[in-house]
Each structure stands twice: as C-alpha cells, then as structure tokens.
Amino acid sequence: MLRAIKLMYAFLRRLSGDDLYDLYVLNHKQCLKKHKLMSKKNFYQATLDKKWSGIKRCC
C-alpha cells in the first residue's frame, strides 16, 4: 500500500512539473560539461521566462 502511494506521488510530481529541478540536478551530475548549478529559484525563473517569452498565438 505504501509503495503504491509513493508511486502515485512520484507520478503526480512528474505530471505537474514539480520534479523539474530534481531532474535538472540529476542531469547536471551526469553532464560532462560542468557548469555552475543554478539555484532552485533561478531555475524556476529561467523556466518561466522560457515558457512565457515570445509570441504564443496562432495568428
């Protein structure tokens, strides 16, 4: 039962994007080109800037 709850929690985090920073840190550890690790605040700000920059309409 506890395992099912943990799996559901992990699924919901992935679905909502809540685990994006955790995935970023894992990728950073595996990356061969070492660059400075962004803080959580800077990471989410960069994510929002990327998402909302530019024109987002069809016409």
C-alpha positions in Angstrom: 0.0 0.0 0.0 2.8 2.4 0.9 4.6 1.6 -2.3 1.5 2.5 -4.3 1.2 5.8 -2.6 4.8 6.6 -3.3 4.4 5.7 -6.9 1.3 7.9 -7.2 3.1 10.8 -5.5 6.0 10.5 -7.9 3.6 10.3 -10.9 1.8 13.5 -9.7 5.0 15.3 -9.3 6.1 14.4 -12.8 2.7 15.3 -14.2 2.7 18.7 -12.6 6.3 19.5 -13.3 7.2 19.7 -9.6 10.2 17.5 -10.0 11.8 19.5 -12.8 14.5 20.9 -10.6 15.3 17.4 -9.2 15.7 16.1 -12.8 17.9 19.1 -13.6 20.2 18.3 -10.7 20.5 14.7 -11.7 21.3 15.7 -15.3 23.8 18.2 -14.0 25.6 15.4 -12.1 25.8 13.2 -15.2 26.8 16.0 -17.6 30.4 16.0 -18.9 30.4 19.8 -19.4 30.4 21.1 -15.8 28.7 24.5 -15.5 27.6 26.3 -12.4 24.5 24.7 -10.9 21.5 27.1 -10.8 19.7 27.6 -7.5 16.1 26.4 -7.3 14.8 30.0 -7.5 16.9 30.8 -10.6 16.0 27.6 -12.3 12.3 28.2 -11.9 12.7 31.8 -13.0 14.5 30.7 -16.2 11.8 28.1 -16.8 9.1 30.7 -16.5 11.0 33.1 -18.7 11.4 30.5 -21.4 7.8 29.4 -21.2 6.3 32.9 -21.5 8.8 34.7 -23.8 7.8 35.3 -27.4 4.6 35.2 -29.2 2.2 32.4 -28.2 -0.6 32.8 -30.6 -1.6 31.3 -33.9 -2.4 34.5 -35.9 
